């Protein structure tokens, strides 16, 4: 293992610039994804800081950025919310224990060299799971986006139908902030892709919220966020926590596969070959360490990893610079976070997860392999109907079954 995998033409300046950029981008995403997971925003910032530091020293990939991600956040919410009320002490304790379980499972997967099995999984199954996750995340943001409570029970599409049927009950200013922000994000991404739209949107909306008192007008704000760095904690364990184990296995499986696929796709840009199993151990250690500081479960982020390369990162030292940005925010900027409107955060989440839809792959599969297209849509539907854990495992099962009969027919 080579510490930081330094290339021959290494430039600390490149990593510093990339790290500062990624750190700034991470802050709104981390807070948004914490809310998505049913946790206060501060736990998203904690989940950005500790993993960046731990992963940097043990990673095999030069470019994977670890921290809060949308898919894992909604996964966490779906696993814990049937047992505990979101944003409560018991819920936070369960989230910490869930993170420990996932980290331990992922570390053991790397230790026993199970990472190589990722190559046997259909890309269509993984993509189908991600499409479903994107839909679930978008639907979950309709409530803060339109300022009305949606039914807790029922199907996802039932919630959409309820919103459409009761659109007149939406909060006018909340709806305006959500839709206008979402439109701005897409317009600027198309015509001014290098403009820091997300950051400017947060700054301007926060200032408007402060000066015009959005809270008095009925707009839900982020609210109080503690100042200071995370402290070491010992979670409270009980036998009831074992009910989280199936979900932990599901998240560990999904997070590992996603990270392996992501790291392999970026491998050609680094000087030393990727060690998949070492990376799984590094990701596991990052989750274990961050859990003891009460953080949201971290994972490899696809969009921030791609951005990492685009802005010139060469090693995981960029992640250490990003961690410095998070530290500065925790020490000095959290009082400003109070005034951020939740519909703006909802718009950022919807905008972020839109890019999880892989329309080009769907089109390609329909043209080249109807079987793989079936795997994709089967996994998507099963995930929406039965949930994340059963959805991914049913998708894997049907693809393995299909491979078995295909090989049997060929032989």
C-alpha positions in Angstrom: 0.0 0.0 0.0 1.3 3.5 -1.0 0.3 6.3 1.4 -1.7 8.8 -0.7 -0.6 7.1 -4.0 1.5 10.2 -5.0 2.0 10.5 -8.7 5.3 11.6 -10.2 4.1 15.1 -11.2 2.3 15.7 -7.9 1.2 19.2 -7.1 0.0 20.1 -3.5 -1.6 23.2 -5.0 -3.9 21.1 -7.2 -5.1 19.0 -4.3 -5.6 22.1 -2.1 -7.7 23.9 -4.8 -9.7 20.7 -5.4 -10.2 20.1 -1.6 -11.4 23.6 -1.0 -13.9 23.3 -3.9 -15.2 19.8 -2.7 -15.5 21.1 0.9 -17.7 24.0 -0.1 -19.9 21.7 -2.3 -20.1 19.1 0.5 -21.6 21.5 3.1 -25.1 22.0 1.6 -25.3 18.4 0.4 -24.3 17.0 3.9 -26.9 19.0 5.7 -29.6 18.1 3.1 -28.8 14.4 3.2 -28.8 14.4 7.0 -32.4 15.8 6.9 -33.2 13.1 4.3 -32.0 10.5 6.8 -34.1 11.8 9.6 -31.2 13.4 11.4 -30.4 17.0 12.4 -28.2 18.8 9.8 -25.1 18.8 12.1 -24.8 15.1 11.8 -24.3 15.5 8.0 -21.4 17.8 8.7 -20.0 15.3 11.2 -20.4 12.6 8.6 -18.3 14.7 6.2 -15.4 15.4 8.5 -14.3 12.2 10.2 -14.7 9.9 7.1 -12.6 12.3 4.9 -9.7 12.1 7.4 -9.8 8.3 8.1 -10.4 7.3 4.5 -7.5 9.5 3.2 -4.9 7.5 5.1 -6.1 4.0 4.2 -7.7 4.3 0.8 -6.5 2.6 -2.4 -8.5 4.9 -4.6 -7.0 8.4 -5.2 -10.4 10.0 -6.1 -13.3 8.6 -4.2 -14.9 11.2 -2.0 -16.6 9.8 1.1 -19.3 11.4 3.1 -23.1 11.7 3.1 -24.8 10.5 0.0 -28.5 10.6 -1.0 -29.1 6.9 -1.6 -27.6 5.8 1.7 -29.5 8.6 3.6 -32.9 7.5 2.4 -31.8 3.9 3.1 -31.0 4.8 6.7 -34.4 6.6 7.1 -36.3 3.6 5.7 -34.5 1.1 8.0 -34.8 3.1 11.3 -38.0 5.1 11.0 -40.3 2.0 11.5 -38.8 1.6 15.0 -37.9 5.2 16.1 -39.2 8.7 15.5 -36.8 10.7 13.3 -34.8 13.5 14.9 -35.1 12.0 18.4 -32.3 10.8 20.7 -33.2 7.2 20.2 -33.3 7.6 16.5 -29.8 9.2 16.5 -28.5 6.4 18.7 -29.9 3.8 16.3 -28.3 5.6 13.4 -24.9 5.5 15.2 -25.2 1.7 15.8 -26.4 1.1 12.2 -23.2 2.9 11.1 -21.1 0.7 13.3 -22.7 -2.4 11.9 -22.3 -1.3 8.3 -18.6 -0.4 8.9 -17.8 -3.7 10.5 -19.5 -5.7 7.7 -17.7 -3.7 5.0 -14.3 -4.0 6.8 -14.8 -7.8 7.0 -15.8 -8.0 3.3 -12.4 -6.4 2.5 -10.6 -8.5 5.1 -12.0 -11.7 3.6 -11.3 -10.4 0.1 -15.0 -10.4 -1.1 -14.6 -7.3 -3.2 -13.8 -9.4 -6.3 -17.4 -10.7 -6.4 -18.5 -7.2 -7.5 -17.5 -8.0 -11.1 -20.2 -10.7 -11.3 -23.1 -8.3 -10.6 -25.1 -6.9 -13.5 -24.7 -3.2 -14.0 -28.4 -3.2 -15.0 -29.4 -4.4 -11.5 -27.3 -1.7 -9.7 -28.7 0.9 -12.1 -32.2 -0.3 -11.5 -31.7 0.0 -7.7 -30.3 3.5 -8.2 -33.2 4.6 -10.4 -35.7 3.5 -7.7 -33.6 5.3 -5.0 -33.7 8.5 -7.0 -37.5 8.3 -7.3 -37.9 7.6 -3.6 -35.7 10.6 -2.7 -37.5 13.0 -5.0 -40.9 11.9 -3.6 -39.5 12.3 0.0 -38.8 16.0 -0.8 -42.3 16.9 -2.0 -43.4 17.6 1.6 -40.7 20.2 2.5 -40.9 21.4 -1.1 -44.6 22.2 -1.1 -45.0 22.8 2.6 -47.7 20.2 3.3 -47.7 16.9 5.1 -48.0 13.8 3.0 -49.5 10.5 4.2 -47.0 8.5 6.2 -48.4 5.2 5.0 -49.3 4.1 1.5 -47.3 3.7 -1.7 -44.9 6.3 -3.1 -47.1 7.0 -6.0 -50.1 7.3 -3.6 -48.2 10.2 -2.0 -47.7 11.9 -5.3 -51.4 11.5 -6.1 -52.3 12.9 -2.7 -50.1 16.0 -3.3 -51.6 16.6 -6.8 -55.2 16.2 -5.4 -54.5 18.6 -2.6 -52.2 21.0 -4.3 -54.3 24.0 -3.2 -53.2 23.2 0.4 -49.6 23.9 -0.4 -47.8 26.8 1.3 -47.5 29.5 -1.4 -44.1 31.0 -0.5 -42.6 27.5 0.3 -43.7 26.2 -3.1 -42.4 29.3 -4.9 -39.0 29.0 -3.2 -38.8 25.3 -4.0 -39.8 25.5 -7.7 -37.9 28.7 -8.5 -34.7 27.3 -6.9 -35.0 24.0 -8.7 -35.5 25.9 -12.0 -32.5 28.1 -11.3 -30.3 25.1 -10.6 -31.1 23.4 -13.9 -30.9 26.6 -16.0 -27.5 27.6 -14.6 -26.2 24.0 -14.9 -27.1 24.2 -18.7 -25.9 27.7 -19.5 -23.4 28.6 -16.7 -22.0 25.2 -15.6 -19.0 26.6 -13.7 -21.1 29.1 -11.7 -21.3 28.1 -8.0 -25.1 28.1 -8.2 -25.7 26.0 -5.1 -23.5 28.1 -2.8 -25.0 31.4 -4.1 -28.5 30.1 -3.7 -27.9 29.2 -0.1 -26.3 32.5 0.7 -29.0 34.6 -1.0 -31.9 32.6 0.4 -30.3 32.7 3.9 -30.0 36.5 3.7 -33.5 36.8 2.4 -34.8 34.6 5.2 -33.0 36.7 7.8 -34.1 40.1 6.5 -37.7 39.3 5.5 -38.3 36.8 8.4 -39.4 33.8 6.3 -40.0 31.9 9.5 -42.8 34.3 10.5 -44.3 33.8 7.0 -44.6 30.1 7.6 -41.5 28.8 5.8 -39.7 26.0 7.7 -36.0 26.8 8.3 -33.1 24.5 9.2 -33.1 25.9 12.7 -30.5 25.7 15.5 -27.3 23.9 14.6 -24.7 23.3 17.4 -21.3 25.1 17.2 -18.1 23.1 17.6 -16.3 19.9 16.5 -17.8 16.4 17.1 -17.0 14.7 20.4 -16.3 11.1 21.0 -19.5 9.2 22.1 -20.3 5.6 23.2 -23.7 4.5 21.8 -26.2 2.7 23.9 -26.5 -1.0 22.8 -29.4 -3.4 23.4 -30.7 -6.6 21.9 -33.3 -4.5 20.1 -30.6 -3.1 17.9 -30.2 -6.5 16.2 -33.4 -5.7 14.3 -31.2 -3.2 12.3 -28.9 -6.0 11.1 -30.7 -6.9 7.9 -30.7 -3.3 6.9 -27.1 -3.0 7.8 -26.3 -5.9 5.5 -28.3 -4.3 2.7 -26.6 -1.0 3.0 -23.1 -2.6 3.3 -23.8 -4.6 0.2 -25.1 -1.6 -1.8 -22.5 0.8 -0.6 -19.7 -1.7 -1.3 -20.8 -2.5 -4.8 -21.4 1.2 -5.7 -18.0 2.2 -4.3 -16.2 -0.6 -6.2 -17.8 0.2 -9.5 -17.0 3.9 -8.9 -13.4 3.3 -7.9 -12.8 0.9 -10.9 -14.2 3.5 -13.3 -11.7 6.1 -12.1 -8.7 3.7 -11.7 -7.1 4.7 -15.0 -6.4 8.2 -13.6 -4.3 7.1 -10.7 -0.6 5.9 -10.7 -1.0 2.7 -8.8 -3.6 -0.1 -9.4 -6.7 -0.1 -7.3 -6.8 -2.7 -4.5 -10.6 -3.3 -4.2 -10.4 -5.1 -0.8 -8.1 -2.5 0.7 -10.6 0.1 -0.3 -13.5 -1.8 1.3 -11.5 -2.0 4.5 -10.8 1.8 4.3 -14.5 2.5 3.8 -15.4 0.2 6.7 -12.9 2.0 9.0 -14.3 5.4 8.0 -17.8 4.3 9.0 -16.6 2.7 12.3 -14.6 5.8 13.3 -17.3 8.3 12.3 -20.0 6.4 14.1 -18.2 7.0 17.4 -18.6 10.8 16.7 -22.3 10.5 16.0 -22.1 11.0 12.2 -24.5 10.2 9.4 -23.4 7.0 7.7 -20.9 7.9 5.0 -20.3 6.3 1.6 -18.5 7.0 -1.7 -20.1 9.9 -3.5 -20.4 9.6 -7.3 -21.0 13.2 -8.1 -18.3 14.6 -5.7 -15.8 12.0 -6.8 -16.3 13.0 -10.5 -16.0 16.6 -9.5 -12.8 15.8 -7.6 -11.2 14.8 -10.8 -12.7 17.7 -12.8 -11.2 20.3 -10.4 -7.8 18.8 -10.4 -7.5 16.5 -7.4 -4.6 14.0 -7.6 -4.7 12.2 -4.3 -6.7 11.8 -1.1 -4.8 14.8 0.3 -7.6 16.8 -1.4 -10.0 15.1 1.1 -7.9 16.5 4.0 -8.2 20.0 2.6 -12.0 19.4 2.2 -12.0 18.4 5.9 -10.4 21.7 6.8 -13.4 23.5 5.2 -15.8 21.4 7.2 -13.9 22.2 10.4 -14.0 25.9 9.7 -17.8 25.7 9.1 -18.4 23.8 12.3 -16.4 26.3 14.3 -17.5 29.6 12.8 -20.4 29.3 10.4 -23.1 27.2 12.0 -25.1 30.2 13.4 -25.7 31.3 9.8 -27.2 27.9 8.9 -30.2 28.5 11.1 -31.8 30.8 8.5 -31.5 28.4 5.5 -35.1 27.6 4.2 -35.9 23.9 4.0 -37.6 24.2 0.6 -34.2 25.4 -0.8 -32.5 22.3 0.7 -35.2 20.2 -0.9 -34.6 21.7 -4.3 -30.8 21.0 -3.9 -31.6 17.4 -3.1 -33.9 16.9 -6.0 -31.4 18.5 -8.4 -28.6 16.3 -7.1 -30.4 13.0 -7.4 -31.8 13.9 -10.9 -28.4 12.9 -12.2 -28.8 9.4 -10.8 -31.2 8.7 -13.6 -29.1 6.9 -16.3 -31.2 7.6 -19.4 -28.4 6.7 -21.8 -27.9 3.3 -20.2 -31.7 2.6 -20.3 -31.7 3.5 -24.0 -28.6 1.4 -24.7 -30.0 -1.7 -22.9 -33.3 -1.5 -24.9 -31.2 -1.4 -28.1 -28.7 -4.1 -27.2 -30.1 -6.4 -24.5 -33.8 -6.7 -23.6 -32.8 -9.1 -20.8 -30.6 -6.6 -19.1 -33.3 -3.9 -19.6 -35.7 -6.3 -17.8 -33.3 -6.7 -14.9 -33.1 -3.0 -14.6 -36.9 -2.4 -14.5 -37.5 -5.5 -12.4 -35.1 -4.2 -9.7 -36.6 -0.7 -9.9 -40.1 -2.0 -9.4 -39.2 -4.5 -6.7 -37.3 -1.8 -4.8 -40.3 0.6 -5.0 -42.8 -2.1 -3.9 -40.8 -4.0 -1.3 -38.2 -1.6 -0.1 -34.4 -1.2 -0.6 -33.1 -4.4 1.1 -35.5 -6.8 -0.7 -35.3 -4.8 -3.9 -31.6 -5.2 -4.4 -31.5 -8.8 -3.3 -34.4 -9.7 -5.6 -32.6 -7.9 -8.5 -29.4 -9.8 -7.8 -31.3 -13.1 -7.5 -33.2 -12.8 -10.8 -30.0 -11.8 -12.6 -28.1 -14.7 -11.2 -31.0 -17.0 -12.1 -31.0 -15.6 -15.6 -27.3 -16.2 -16.0 -27.7 -19.8 -14.8 -30.3 -20.7 -17.4 -28.5 -18.7 -20.1 -25.3 -20.7 -19.5 -27.2 -24.0 -19.2 -28.9 -23.3 -22.6 -25.5 -22.4 -24.2 -23.8 -25.5 -22.9 
